[in-house]
Amino acid sequence: MSATLSLTRLARHHPGEQHPALAGIDLEVPAGACTAILGPSGSGKSTALRLIAGLDAPTGGSVALDGVDVTALPPERRGVGMVFQRPLLFPHLSVIDNVGFAARASGQSRSASRSSARRYLELVHLEDLADRPVGAISGGQAQRVALARSLANAPRVLLLDEPFSALDSVLREDMYELVREIRKELSPTIVLVTHDRHEAAVLADSVAVLIDGVLEHHSEVSSAYTQPSTRAVNRLMGGINEIHGHLERGVHHSDLGALHLPPDGPVPDDGPAVLLIRHEMIRIVDGSPDLPRGVICGARPAGLRSIADVRIGSVMVHVELPTGTTAPVGTEVGLEIPAAACTAVTR
Ligand SMILES: Nc1ncnc2c1ncn2[C@@H]1O[C@H](COP(=O)(O)OP(=O)(O)OP(=O)(O)O)[C@@H](O)[C@H]1O
């Protein structure tokens, strides 16, 4: 049974350190939902997971499951499971006995623990390897065993600490599919720590961004792309357009002209503000004198597509071009910039 996870002003300040590893964060993950914690190295992601799991004690704040404070409970009494970057399996046990380990340790017979473990091995599509020693399986399979072992404890919250980062990209996509199946089948509440916005986008319902121990952003995935709270969040979400200017009553003024912010989005106070524009949502067009006009001064490949650099006055706008289109340097073009591609931030 999954639980709603609530972190309230959760903090960890290591003795002797100038800055806290986690500076008092508030975060709620509804029962059955998946939140990805994204952030640069050292931003406090693993610290947050360790505090939720009870592997480390906070210096402030609390962790609650379904409204019940579990901050003082030891890890084994929280109903929280954790999967790490490395599978950390018991090397002397077979695949199925790794998965059934907790049941066996709690006093179940070998056959009872194996029969419940088999269900979880089926869930991760490893039933055929049940009797193999774990030394004779691949890294991807070992990570599936670690996932099955964690699920076999019926966690109310499942914590995934960069569990796929050591796998190659094909295996990683397989694991994403597996996590989607597990969510459909068991609906655990999941907190996934990752460096990878693609991973966050394909697996999670919401994205929480930690920068230097501070939760700078939490929203559903699509708004993390289009309405990041700060420039640092924008960059982590792959945003490449930052236009300095001035905000006046929801309209941003710069060499790009006057651009309206979306009426349903956040609007900072009037004053200096940086306009963030998603490059994938800008269209290069020929006509319309009303649109901002500029000159293409460079282009670079980005997979199937390419990114064109368009200079308008003192401003450079980066635009993702549709597959198969080119942007000859020196061409004068207009830019169609939908309000939904824009947000303004003050830091
Ligand atoms: N035991 C400790 N004593 C002192 N400082 C610590 C300790 N553990 C972590 N830190 C510091 O806390 C900060 C956050 O570390 P944490 O491991 O949570 O970051 P992270 O975002 O998970 O990083 P990465 O992505 O590299 O794993 C870092 O500055 C780290 O050096």
The ligand as a Tripos MOL2 file, in Angstrom:
@<TRIPOS>MOLECULE
LIG
   31    33     1     0     0
SMALL
NO_CHARGES

@<TRIPOS>ATOM
      1 N1         29.0360   12.9110    5.9450 N.pl3     1 LIG1
      2 C1         29.2080   14.1070    5.3920 C.ar      1 LIG1
      3 N2         29.9570   15.0460    5.9950 N.ar      1 LIG1
      4 C2         30.1180   16.2660    5.4480 C.ar      1 LIG1
      5 N3         29.5540   16.6370    4.2740 N.ar      1 LIG1
      6 C3         28.8080   15.7460    3.6240 C.ar      1 LIG1
      7 C4         28.5910   14.4250    4.1290 C.ar      1 LIG1
      8 N4         27.7880   13.7620    3.2500 N.ar      1 LIG1
      9 C5         27.5270   14.6220    2.2540 C.ar      1 LIG1
     10 N5         28.1300   15.8100    2.4560 N.ar      1 LIG1
     11 C6         28.0670   16.9980    1.5970 C.3       1 LIG1
     12 O1         26.6910   17.3250    1.4230 O.3       1 LIG1
     13 C7         26.4850   17.8380    0.1070 C.3       1 LIG1
     14 C8         25.3770   17.0490   -0.5630 C.3       1 LIG1
     15 O2         25.8250   15.7310   -0.8230 O.3       1 LIG1
     16 P1         24.9190   14.6570   -1.5590 P.3       1 LIG1
     17 O3         25.6690   13.3700   -1.6070 O.co2     1 LIG1
     18 O4         23.5840   14.6600   -0.9450 O.co2     1 LIG1
     19 O5         24.8130   15.2980   -3.0220 O.3       1 LIG1
     20 P2         24.2050   14.6640   -4.3570 P.3       1 LIG1
     21 O6         23.3450   15.7290   -4.9460 O.co2     1 LIG1
     22 O7         23.5680   13.3650   -4.0720 O.co2     1 LIG1
     23 O8         25.5240   14.4820   -5.2160 O.3       1 LIG1
     24 P3         25.8740   13.3960   -6.3720 P.3       1 LIG1
     25 O9         24.9350   13.7020   -7.4990 O.co2     1 LIG1
     26 O10        27.2890   13.7190   -6.7020 O.co2     1 LIG1
     27 O11        25.6700   12.0400   -5.7780 O.co2     1 LIG1
     28 C9         27.8050   17.7520   -0.6170 C.3       1 LIG1
     29 O12        28.4140   19.0230   -0.5510 O.3       1 LIG1
     30 C10        28.6000   16.7420    0.2010 C.3       1 LIG1
     31 O13        29.9760   16.9970    0.1220 O.3       1 LIG1
@<TRIPOS>BOND
     1     1     2 1
     2     2     3 ar
     3     2     7 ar
     4     3     4 ar
     5     4     5 ar
     6     5     6 ar
     7     6     7 ar
     8     6    10 ar
     9     7     8 ar
    10     8     9 ar
    11     9    10 ar
    12    10    11 1
    13    11    12 1
    14    11    30 1
    15    12    13 1
    16    13    14 1
    17    13    28 1
    18    14    15 1
    19    15    16 1
    20    16    17 2
    21    16    18 1
    22    16    19 1
    23    19    20 1
    24    20    21 2
    25    20    22 1
    26    20    23 1
    27    23    24 1
    28    24    25 2
    29    24    26 1
    30    24    27 1
    31    28    29 1
    32    28    30 1
    33    30    31 1
@<TRIPOS>SUBSTRUCTURE
     1 LIG1         1 GROUP 0 **** ****
